[in-house]
Amino acid sequence: MWTNINRCDYACGKPPSDVWNDLAILNPLLVTEIQAVRPHICIFLTGPSYDKRIKEIFKGVIFNEVKGFEKNQFAKLSHAIMPNETYRTYHPKYLRLSGKEDVVLNTFKSIIK
């Protein structure tokens, strides 16, 4: 399943802050989707720029380090609603352009069995 934290594109990018704040009304939808689908793995491909939104949606979420990475690069998330295997890393395009794609994919292969 694929879903989005930001459910609206604005001129091919992230909406300005006033629109972004208005879109917060849709935050509960992501929680409902996760509860309905009950995935075994959840991966947020958002990078740290969406951590604030993740914290708004999942009150009390904890961002834990993944060995070999700084938390802003790759984090394991913990929250009662999220599956045990929940992670946040950068968007695939950024990973590819920055040369980090292989190391992140190999890390996923080693930690998710």
CORURJO-V788818 format. One record per residue. N is the residue number from 1. RES is the residue in three letters. SS is DSSP state (H for helix, E for strand, L for the rest). OMEGA is omega in radians with two decimals (999 if undefined). Layout:
# CORURJO-V788818
n=<N	N>
res=<RES	RES>
ss=<SS	SS>
omega=<OMEGA	OMEGA>
This chain:
# CORURJO-V788818
n=<1	2	3	4	5	6	7	8	9	10	11	12	13	14	15	16	17	18	19	20	21	22	23	24	25	26	27	28	29	30	31	32	33	34	35	36	37	38	39	40	41	42	43	44	45	46	47	48	49	50	51	52	53	54	55	56	57	58	59	60	61	62	63	64	65	66	67	68	69	70	71	72	73	74	75	76	77	78	79	80	81	82	83	84	85	86	87	88	89	90	91	92	93	94	95	96	97	98	99	100	101	102	103	104	105	106	107	108	109	110	111	112	113>
res=<MET	TRP	THR	ASN	ILE	ASN	ARG	CYS	ASP	TYR	ALA	CYS	GLY	LYS	PRO	PRO	SER	ASP	VAL	TRP	ASN	ASP	LEU	ALA	ILE	LEU	ASN	PRO	LEU	LEU	VAL	THR	GLU	ILE	GLN	ALA	VAL	ARG	PRO	HIS	ILE	CYS	ILE	PHE	LEU	THR	GLY	PRO	SER	TYR	ASP	LYS	ARG	ILE	LYS	GLU	ILE	PHE	LYS	GLY	VAL	ILE	PHE	ASN	GLU	VAL	LYS	GLY	PHE	GLU	LYS	ASN	GLN	PHE	ALA	LYS	LEU	SER	HIS	ALA	ILE	MET	PRO	ASN	GLU	THR	TYR	ARG	THR	TYR	HIS	PRO	LYS	TYR	LEU	ARG	LEU	SER	GLY	LYS	GLU	ASP	VAL	VAL	LEU	ASN	THR	PHE	LYS	SER	ILE	ILE	LYS>
ss=<L	L	L	L	L	L	L	L	L	E	L	L	E	L	L	L	H	H	H	H	H	H	H	H	H	H	H	H	H	H	H	H	H	H	H	H	H	L	L	L	E	E	E	E	E	L	L	H	H	H	H	H	H	H	H	H	H	L	L	L	L	E	E	E	E	L	L	L	L	L	L	L	L	E	E	E	E	E	L	L	L	L	L	L	E	E	E	E	E	L	L	H	H	H	H	H	H	H	L	L	H	H	H	H	H	H	H	H	H	H	H	L	L>
omega=<3.12	3.06	-3.09	2.97	3.10	-3.03	-3.05	3.06	-3.14	-3.12	3.11	3.12	3.12	-3.14	3.04	-2.98	-3.13	3.09	3.12	3.13	3.10	-3.12	3.11	3.09	-3.14	-3.11	-3.11	-3.13	3.12	3.10	3.13	3.12	-3.14	3.12	-3.11	-3.06	-3.11	-3.12	3.07	-3.12	3.07	-3.13	3.06	-3.13	-2.98	-2.99	-3.06	-3.11	3.11	-3.13	3.13	-3.14	3.10	3.13	3.08	-3.09	-3.08	-3.11	3.11	3.12	3.13	3.07	-3.13	3.11	2.96	-3.06	3.12	-3.11	2.94	-3.09	3.14	3.14	-3.01	-3.11	2.99	-3.09	3.11	3.10	-3.07	-3.10	-3.07	3.02	-3.14	-3.14	3.10	-3.06	3.02	3.04	-3.11	3.04	-3.11	3.14	3.11	-3.14	-3.13	-3.09	-3.12	-3.13	-3.10	-3.04	-3.09	-3.11	3.11	3.12	3.11	3.09	3.07	-3.14	-3.09	-3.07	-3.14	-3.09	999>
